[in-house]
Amino acid sequence: MRDMSLVNTGALVEHAASHRYVVPSFNVFNMESIYGAVAAAESALSPVVLALAESHLRFKDLNDVAVVARQQAERSKVPIALHLDHGQSLTTVTEALRAGFTSVMFDGFGLPLEERVRQTRSIVEMAHSVDVSVEAEFGHITKRGVDADRRDQMLVDPEQASDFAAATGIDILAAAAGSVHGQQAGEAVIDFTRLADLSARLGCALSLHGGSGLSA
C-alpha cells in the first residue's frame, strides 16, 4: 500500500499552477541534504520536491532515500513529494515505484521519437495505475561544458512538445528552454517567449531544470 505521508507531485504542481506559484525541487543525496531541503521549505512555508537522480544511485540506495524522505514527510509542516530525476531505464523507474516515490521522470534522450513515445506512454500507464505522476523531457537540457555548441539546436519545439505530451499522457514536461545543468550563476538565459508558447499549447505542467545557473 502506498504511503500517503508523501504527496503526489502532480497534485502539488496543479495547485501551484492554479494559485500562480512554483514548487522548488532539490536534488538530494543523503540524510543531510534531505534535512536541509526540508528545513528550507519549512522556513519558507513552501511545498518541496525531493529529487534523486538515477545517476546518483552510485552514491546512495534508492530505498534508503525513500525511507528518510517518508519520515520527514510524516513530521513536516509542508507537503513533500519524492521524485526520481532523469530516470534512464524501466528497471529504475519500477524500483522507484515500489519504493514509494510519488513521481518519476523518464529521460529517453537519444531514443528515436517513436520509441521514446512508446516507452514513455508505457511508463505513464504503469505509474498512473499506482497514483504516481510522470515527468518527461523534450528537447535536451544540457550540462555545463557538454554540448554547449549545440545548445540552441536542442531547445524545445513547442508544437512538437505539445504533440509528445498529448501522445504520452505525461503530467509534467521538462522543457529545454535555455537552462543548463550545473551552470555557473548568471550564465544561463531562459527563452521566455518559447516557454510562453509552450505553456499555451500544453495540457500539463512545466518544469525547469538547471536552476543553479539562472540569474534572479
C-alpha positions, 0 to 999 in steps of 0.5 A, a space after each residue: 500500500 502506498 504511503 500517503 505521508 508523501 504527496 503526489 507531485 502532480 497534485 502539488 504542481 496543479 495547485 501551484 499552477 492554479 494559485 500562480 506559484 512554483 514548487 522548488 525541487 532539490 536534488 538530494 543525496 543523503 540524510 543531510 541534504 534531505 534535512 536541509 531541503 526540508 528545513 528550507 521549505 519549512 522556513 519558507 512555508 513552501 511545498 518541496 520536491 525531493 529529487 534523486 537522480 538515477 545517476 546518483 544511485 552510485 552514491 546512495 540506495 534508492 530505498 534508503 532515500 525513500 525511507 528518510 524522505 517518508 519520515 520527514 514527510 510524516 513530521 513536516 509542516 509542508 507537503 513533500 513529494 519524492 521524485 526520481 530525476 532523469 530516470 534512464 531505464 524501466 528497471 529504475 523507474 519500477 524500483 522507484 515505484 515500489 519504493 514509494 516515490 510519488 513521481 518519476 521522470 523518464 529521460 529517453 534522450 537519444 531514443 528515436 521519437 517513436 520509441 521514446 513515445 512508446 516507452 514513455 506512454 508505457 511508463 505513464 500507464 504503469 505509474 498512473 495505475 499506482 497514483 504516481 505522476 510522470 515527468 518527461 523531457 523534450 528537447 535536451 537540457 544540457 550540462 555545463 561544458 557538454 554540448 554547449 555548441 549545440 545548445 540552441 539546436 536542442 531547445 524545445 519545439 513547442 508544437 512538437 512538445 505539445 504533440 509528445 505530451 498529448 501522445 504520452 499522457 505525461 503530467 509534467 514536461 521538462 522543457 529545454 528552454 535555455 537552462 543548463 545543468 550545473 551552470 555557473 550563476 548568471 550564465 544561463 538565459 531562459 527563452 521566455 517567449 518559447 516557454 510562453 508558447 509552450 505553456 499555451 499549447 500544453 495540457 500539463 505542467 512545466 518544469 525547469 531544470 538547471 536552476 543553479 545557473 539562472 540569474 534572479 
